[in-house]
Every structure is written in structure tokens, then in C-alpha cells.
């Protein structure tokens, strides 16, 4: 045997073992009772610690649940932006000592009107021309002018409105504890929400349609009550925050950390000092899995709420030494600016927690009094700029999603009965297994040894497909099962082509070794062309399809790639071993 054969054999063994390893969580998931699969934390308790975290999920058509398509009234978001912009302009004119102008935003038309004495109006117009590039003057006279949003700005605002709504809805669903939800944009102004295993559509609509609660709360870093707690639950540890406080002195603050949010919440009930409460933040560890949850202790009374925020945008620090690093710039209305100014002045060098839906998003240190209604939140520390930019974008969305940017309405609602899923699974499994067994038996009887080799490749093909889908955290739907069965059929077809070509070579008088080599070499491009054309179709379907159609396309693409590997590499390695050891005899003869 040449050296390349051993490389092929090693690769095949590695792929097979990796596929089995990747399917361990899926096996664990399907061993759970159907009514427990979607309960938060149940799967993690059963999953072996050494196994991957991802597994195959069941779609709505297989286990039941709720399917909603929610429309975001993006036009209303644009009109309301005009009202907030009027407040921003009034505040900006006041800071720049432009007196004698009145700024009003029309919530019905989205037009901002500035009126006043001609000199002040002229100064205001000059300020807008240089500082507000997303608006243009649509009409002007000596004592007034009207502003409107540019088309490009309106497009970005509508996209942002949908993004904010997706962020707010995802926060609600995550807090709700629904396992493996699907929340994604659909088109330009709609959101797809699928809640597998949940059967209360009225409660779902109530949850998803309400306004999120955004609060700014002062963190109590002086309290040491956490250090007095005994008998910490397994996996929960005490740690310390350290940062520069008033006068340059180091502030040390204790906190608890653990992997299980529910465990921390239960343990801390009733343990907060009077007038204080605990909050939790999920800390992502890049490259280290799922991260952990940590505690903050802050004042129950909110220092400021999200109702005062007018906008949150990404800006860049161009000061020397900062390297153009991104940060988040938050704007408040007049009342919020006053409250925020007084709050920050009284708490310099202390931490302020930004809390959305009872989840702490971040807790930056107040470096100085922040007057004027605009504050800056710097993130990332020494992280690469691209990571800081992504964090800044996420935080800006969180700050703006304190309230849904525009009302949402239910465009489509569908409840899938829980009894439908098991029946479809039973029938689909029976059909797939029955068809597979018939194919395996036919191949073994008709092609004898070579058919048995093809059967091995076919089984490995199915395992690899399921393993890749599990690693991708894919959702298995009924169309996905159809795609899986289709790829098995194409794998059989490829093996039939190979076997028939080898038979033809042997009929032409070639020895078994030469016939095998020529058979695989000559049929390669036939198999390759057939699979590539099907792959192109699969990618097109995945790019333009949605929902179960995308699931079918994903399964098809993975199956075709696995079929190429098993049909050409796996079967050839097995056959070449038998040929090299003189054990093949007349397995390919008629």
C-alpha cells in the first residue's frame, strides 16, 4: 500500500470518530422526555461534560409550538424620530446660545419646523447645514424653515428600527426561558418568531408586544455582605472587581459568578441588604464556550430610565493614543439631560449599571460630571478594535431598545399542535429507516462485496450529515428529513455509477487492480458534475428561501458534500485495501 492510502485511512477514522462525538449531545437530547426538551437548563444537566454543547433541534412541524410573523411600523418610527430630533435641535441651539427660535416636530408628517426672528433662524440654519447631515432644508423663508429626513437616512432608520425590535424581542424571549427560539428579520419590516414547544399564543403576543424596561442604577461597591455568605452552591465562586475610584484609590468590590443563572437567582433571594437588589450580567468568554453569569449590587431606585433617551449612536475617539477607538454616544431629552447631569455629578468615579429587562448589560465607571444630555460609554479595554466595534454596536442597540422603536402588529399567527410532532417523527423515521434498509439489502445482494462497501459508506454518510447539522446547531424539520433522505439516494447513485464502471473495465479485460483505479478515475467527473449542479440549486434555494425551505436546502448541501467524501474517498480506500492484499477476487464480476 502506498503512503497516501494511510493518510486516507487516517482521515476516514478521524471523520467517523468526530461524527460520533458530535452526535453525543443529540442522542442525550432525544433521550429526554418530550415535555422537558424545551425547559431551560434541563439539557445542560443531562449532557456529558466532555461532549459538545450543540445538538440537533426539532422544528415546529415536529414538536409543535408557536409561529408568529410580526410587522414593525417603520414609517411611524421615522415620524417619531422627527419629534425627538426637534428636541435635540432645541437643546443644541440652547447650548450654542442661539436664542429666539422655536423648534417643533410634527408626529403626523415627520417634518421639523424652525421659526423665530430672521437672524436667529439664519444661525440655526447654518448650524443644521454643518452638523446634521441626515436632514435637508425642504422649504425656507426669512423667519422659518422646514426640515425633512434624507432618503438615505430614512432607509437606515427603518433598518435600525427593525434591528432594535429584534434585539428587544430576543431579550424578552431569552428571559422567558424558551429553549432554541428562532428570531430573525423577514423582509424589510417584519420579524419571524418561532417558539418551539410553547403553546400559549396569547401570552406570547403579550410578552413580545410590550415595552422593555431600561434603567440606569448606581452600583453599591462598598457593601461586603457577599463575603459573609456561607455554603455557596456548587460551581458558584466569589470574585472581586477592581478599578480606580475617587482620589485615585483602588476600589475593590465582591461579586459572585457561576454558570447557571437560575441557580444564582435562587441562592440570592432575600440576601440583599435593605434598599438594595442584586442584578445579573451574562459575561461572554470569547473562544471559551458559553461564558458565565456575575452579580451586581445596586440601589433599588432607578437613577434614570430609558424613557429619557432620544438616541444611541456609534462614535470614534480621535484623541492621541486612542487609535480611533469606537464608543457609544447616548443622547437624552431635556429632562433626562438634567437628571443625568445631576446623577453623574454626585457619583463621579462610581459605577452606573445599564439594566435592560432585569439583565445588566454593562456597568461603566463615571469619569466626570456629564452635563448637556450626551454621555459617552467606552468599552473593550485592550480588545481589538473590531471586537470593540461589535460590542459598541450591540450596546447601542440595547440602549435604543429600551422601548420598541415602533409598534408591532401580528401579521401571521400559527399554532402547531404538540401531538403532530411525534406522529410525523414516527412516520418519517419509519419511512427513512425502511427505505434505507431496502437500499442496503439491494446493494449487498446485487453488487455483493462492492455493495457491502457502498453500504458502509452510506451509513457513514448519514452519520456525517447528522453530525455536521448538530455542530451547526441546526433545526430538523420535515423538509429537512426529506433533504436528508434525498442525499442518501444520491449517495447510492454515486456508488452505483462507480460499481458499474468497474464492471465495464473488467469486461474489457483489465485486471481487478487496474479496473478499480480506472473505474474511480473515469467516473469522478460524472459524480462531481452531478453533485455540483445539485449544490448550485441548494445554495440558490438557501439564499432566497425561508423557514423550512432553507432547512431543506441546508440538509441537501451538507448531504451532497458528505456524499462526495464517502462515495469517492471512503469506498475507494476500502476497496484498494482489499485489492492490495489480494482478497477481492471476483467481487465486481457479473
N, C-alpha and C positions, 0 to 999 in steps of 0.2 A: 504494500500500500504506500502511495506517495504521501509526503508530508501534508499536502493540502487536505487530504481526507481527514486527518486527525484534527485539523482546525475546524472542518465542517462538523465532525462528530462532537467536538467540544462546544461549538456554538449551539447545536441542537439540544444537547443535555442542559446547557445553561438556560436556553429559552424555555424548555419544558419545566425545569425546576422553578424558574422565575414565575411562570404562569401559575403553577400550583400554589406558590407562595402568595401571589397576588389575589388568588381566589379564596384564601382562608377567611377574610372578613365577610365576603359574600356568603360563604357557607354558614358562618355564625349568624349573619343577619336573617337568613331564611330559616334557621332553626328556631328563631324567636316566634312566639305566638303572634298571629296577625294583628291582634289588638294592642301589642306592645311595640311593634316595629317603629312607630312614629312618636313614641314617647321620648322626650329629650333625656339623654343620659343612659337609657336602658342598653342600647347597643354598645356604648363605650364600656359599660360594666362587664359585658359578656365577651367583648373582643379580647383575644390574647394580646398581652402587652408587646410581644415581639412582632405581631402582624401589622401590615399597613393599616392606615386609618380609613381608606376609601373602599367603597363597596358598590355593587350594582344596586340601583334603586328601582322600585316599581312605579310606573306611571299611573296617572289617574284611571286609565282604562283597565288597569289590572288590579288596583286595590281600592278604587273609589276615592272620593274627595270632592273638592270644590274648584271649579274653573271660573275665573272672572276675567273680563276684559274691561278695564276702567279707562274712561276718556278724561283727559285733562283739558280744562277750558283755557287753552293757552292765550286766546285773544283777550280774555279777562285779565290774565296775568300781565299782558302788555299795558292795558289801560290802568291797572293799579300801579304799575311801575311809574307811570306818568305822575300820579298823585304823590308817590314817595319822592320822585325826582323834584317835584315842586318844593317839598320840604327841604331837600338837600340844597337846592339853589338858594332858598331863603336863608338858610344857615350860613352858606358860603358867602352870600352878599353881606350878611351881618358881620362876619369875621373880617371881611375886606373893607368894611366901613363904607359900603355902597348903600346910602340911605335914600328914603323916598321912593321905594319901589314895592309893589305888591305882586306876589307870585302865587298863582292858583293853577291846580291841575284838574282837568275835567275827567272824572272817572267814566264818563259815557263815551267820550271820543278819544281820550288819550292825548289831548292837546294841552300843553302848558302855556299859560298866558302871563306875560310880564307887563305891568302897567306902572305909570308913575310920571314924575317930571322928566322932560326930554333929556336933560344932562345925565341924570341917574340911569335912565333907560339905556342911553348910549353906552355908558360904562358897563352896565350889566351885559349888554350885547357883546361887547368886546371880550368880556370875561368868559362868556359861554363859547365864543368862537375859538378861543385858545385852550380852554380847559375841558370842554365837554364834546369830544369828537364823535360821540354816538348820536348826537342830535343836530338838527339843522333848523335854520330860521325859515319858516314857511310863509310868513306874512309879517310886514313891518310898517310902522308909521312913526311919526315923531314922538309920540307918547306911549307907544306899546309895541310889542311884537309877540308872535306866536311861535312855539317850538314843537317839533314832532320828532319821533324816533326815526333814524335812518332804516332803510330796508334791511341792511346787513345786521344792524343792531337788533332789529325785531326778530330776525331769524335766530340769532344767537340766544336771545332772551327766551324764545319759545323752546329751544332745545334745552336751555338751562332749567326752565320750568318743569319739563318732563323729568330731567335728571334729578332735580330736587324732590319731586314727588316719589320717584323710585327709591331714593335714599330714605325718605320719611317712612314709606310703606315697609321697606326692608327692616328698618329699625323696629317697627311695631311687630312684625311677624317674628323676628328673632327673639324679641322679648316675650312674645306669646308662647314660644316653645314648640312651634310646629316643626317637625323634622323634615329636612330635604324639600323646602318650598322652592317654587320657580317664580322668580320676579324679574321681569325683563321688559324693555321697551318694545312696543309693537307699532311700527309705522312712525309717524311724526308726532302724534299727540295721544297715544294710548299706551297702557301698561297691562301686560299679561301677568296674572297672579294665579298660581295653581297651588293648592294646599292639600297634598295627598293625605288620605286617612282622616280628614276632618269633615264633619257632616252637619255643621250648623251655619248655613249661609247668612242668616240674619246677624249673628254675632260677628261673622267675618266682615260683613259690609259696615257694621257699626265701628269695628276696630280700624279698618282701613280708611274710612272716610273722616275720622275725627282729626283734630289739630294736635300735632305733637307739642309737648311741653319742653321749652328751652329755658334754662335758668343759669344764672351766674351766682355761685355761692363761695363764700370765703372759707378756706381750708383752715382747720384748727391744728396747727403743727406743734402746739405747746402741750397738748394733752398726752399723758403717758399711760392711760388706762389699759391700752392693749398689752403693755408689758406685764400687767398683773394677771392676765388671763392664764388659766391653767388647763391642762388636758386638751391641747389643740387637736383637732381631728387629724386622722392620717392624711398626709400629703399637704397639710397647711403649715406654713412656716412664718416666723416673724422676721421682718427685714427692716431696713432703715433708709429713708430718703435723706440726702444731704445737699444743701445749697447755701449760697451766700445770703444772709439776712441783713437786718438793719445794722448799720455801723460796720459792715464787713465781717461780722461774726458768723460762724458756721451754724446753720440751723439743722438739727437732727430730729427727724420725725418718724415714729414707728408705723409700720403697716403690715397687714397680713397678706400673704399670697398663696394661691392654690389653683389647681386645675379645674375644680368643679364649682361653678357659680352657685348652684343650689345649696351645696354643702356650706360655702362661706356665708350665704344669706341666712340659712337656718341657724348656724352657730352664733352669729352676731345679733340675733333677735333679742331685744331687751338689754343689750350690753352697752349701748351708747350713753354717755353722760347726759344729764338734763340739758335740754335745749340744743342738743347735737344729734346728728344722724350719720350713719355710715353710707357711703356710696361705693360702687364697684366700677372698675375700668378693666376692659379686656386689653391686655398688652400682647401685641403680636411679636413673636420672635422670628425674625427673618432667617429662613433656612433651618429652623429648629422645630418645625411642626406647628402645633395649634396655638402655642403661647400659653398665657395664664391670666388669671384674674387677680387684681390687687385692690386694697381698700383705701378709701379716703375718709377722714372725719371732718365734717363741716357743719356750719350753722344751719339749723332747720329753715330759718327765714332766708328767702332768696334775696340777694342784694339787688338783682336786676333780672328781668325776664326777657324772653325773646320778642315780646310784642313791641319793644322799642327799636329793634334792629331794622334798618332800611336796606342794608346790602352787606355782602361779604365778598371780597374780590382778592385775586392773587396779585401781589406787587413784588418788586425786586429791590433789594438793598444794594445801592451802588456806592456805599461809603467805602473808604480804603480798608483793605483787609478782609472784606466780607465776600468778595468774589461774586457779586451779583446774585446772592442767595435769595430764594423766594421766601415770602412770608404772607400771612393773611391780614388783610386790612378790613376792619369792621366799622361800619357807619351806623350811628344811632340817629333817631329823630331828635327834636329839640328837648323833649322831656327826658329821653334816655341819655342824651349828652350831659345834661345837668346832673342826673342821678349818677351816671358812670364817673363823671369828674369828681364828685364828692366822695364816692366809694373808693376810687383809686387813691385819692389824696390821703385818705385815712388809713390806707393799708399798703403803703409803699414797702417793698421787699417782702411781701407776703404772697401766698399763692391764692389764685382765684380759680375755682373749678368750673368748667363749662359742662353742664349736665343736660343731656337730651334724653327724654323718656326714661329718667332714672338711671341712665348709663353715663358715667363720667367719660367725656371724650378726651379732655386734656386738662392740665392744671398748671398753667404758666405762672411765673413769678412776676408780680407788678414791679417794674423797674422805677417808675416815677408817676406822678400825677398825670392823668390823661384827660385834658380838657378838650372842648371843641367837638365832641361827638364822634371822634375817629380814634380807634385803637389799633395797635399792631401786635400780632401774635407770631413770635418767631419759633420755628420748630427745627427738629432734626439734629441739633448738636453738630457732631463731626461726620454725620452721614453724607454720602454722595449727594450732589445737587439733584440728580434725577429722582432719588428716593424722597428727598425733602419736598420737591415739587409735587410729587404724587400725594404726600401727606397733607401738603397745603391745600391741594385741590379737594381732598376728602373732607378736611376740616371746614373749608368754605361751604361745601355742600351741607355739612351738618349744621353750621350756623344759620344758613338760609332755609334749612328745612325744619326750623323750629315750628313753623306753620306751613301747611301745604301752600305752595305758591299760587294755587288757583283751585277752585272747587273741582271735584272729580265726580263723575256720574258713571253708573254701571251701563256699559254698552252691551255686554253679553254675560249671561249667568247660566251655569250648568252644574248640576249636582249629579255625580256618578255614584250609584248605589254600591255599598260595600259588598253586596252579595254577587255583583257582576264579576269582580276581580278574580276570586277563587275559581269560578266556573271557567273563565277564559284561560286562566293559568292551567287548569286541569286539562281542558280540551287542547290548548296549544301545546302543552308538554307532551300529551299523548300523541298528537299528530307528528310533532317533531321527532320524538323518540321512535315511534313506529316507522316513519319514513326512513329515518337514519338506519335502523336495524335492517330493513328490507334492502337498502342500498349496500350496506356492509355485507350481507349474506350473498347478494347477487355478485358483487365484485369478487368475493372469495371463491364462489363456485365457478364463475365464468373464466376468471383470469388466474385462478389457483394461487400460486405463491405471490405473483406480482399483484394480484388483487388483495391479498392479505397485507402486503406492504402499503398499498394505497389506503387500506382501512386504517392502518396505524397513523398514516399522515392525516387522514380525515378526522380522526378523533383528536389528534394534536391540534389540528386547525380549529376545531370547535373550542378547545380549552384556551388556546391563544386569543381567539376573538373575545371570549368572555373575560379573560384576564385583562386585556387592554381596555375594554369597556369599564371594568371595575376600577382600574387605575385612573381612568378619566372621570370617575365619579358619575358615570352615565346613568340615565334613567331608561329602564327597559319598558318598552310599550309593545302593544300588539303589532303595530307595523314593524317595530324593531325585531320582534321574533320572526316575522316574515322575511325581513332582510337577512337575518341570521341563517334561516333555512335556505334561502336563495344562494348565499355564498357557499354553503356546504354543497349545493348542487353544482355550482361552478367548479368547486374543487374536485368533485368526482369527474366532471367533464374533462378537466385538465389531465387527470390520471388516465382516463380512457384514451385520450389522444396519445399520451406517452406509450402506453402499453401496445396500442395498435401500430404505432410507428416502429417499435422494437420488433414486433412480429413481422412487419413487412421487410425490415432489414434482414431478419433471419431467413425469410423465404427467399431472399436474394442471394443466399449462400454465405452470408457473413457469420463469423464465429460469435459466440454469445457476448464476449467482452466488447468486440467492435460494434456489434449490434446495439448494445446498451449505450455506448458512447455516441454513436451516430443518431440513435433514436432521440436521446435527450437534446443533443445539439441542434438537430433539424427541427424539432418541434418547439424549441424555446420561443422563437419569434412568433409562432402561431399563438401560443399561450399568452405571450407578452402583449401582442396586439389586441387579443380579445379582452384581456384584463384592463388594459389602458383605456380602451373605448368605454368600458363599463365604469371605470374610475372617473372619467371625464363627466359622464352622466351623473354619477354620485355627487361629485363636487358641485355641479350646477344645481342639483336638487337641494343640497345642503345650503348653498348660498342664497337661494331665492325661496326656499320653503320655510315652514314654521311648524312648531309643535311636533306632532307625531311624524310628520313627513321628514323633518330634519333627523329624527331618531332613526327612521328607516335608512336615510342616506348615510348617517354616521356608521351604523352597523354594516352597511354594504361596503363602505370604503375600507373599514378595518378588516372585514372578511376577505375582500379581494387581495389586500396586501398579505394577509396571513396565508391565503391560498397559494399565492406565488411562492412564498417561502417553503411551505410544506410540500407542494407538488414538485418543485424543481430541486430544492436543496435536500429536504429530508428523505424523500423516496430514493433519490439518486445515491445518497450516502449509504443507505441500507443495501440497495442492490449492488453497488460497487464493492461493498464488503464481502457479500456472498460470491460475487464474480471473482474477486481477488483470492478467495480461499477455495475456489473450485467446488462450491456447494450449490450452484444454481441449476446445473443440469439442463433440463428442457422445460423449465417453468414458463417460458414465453412461447413455446411451440404450440401449434394448433391442436 
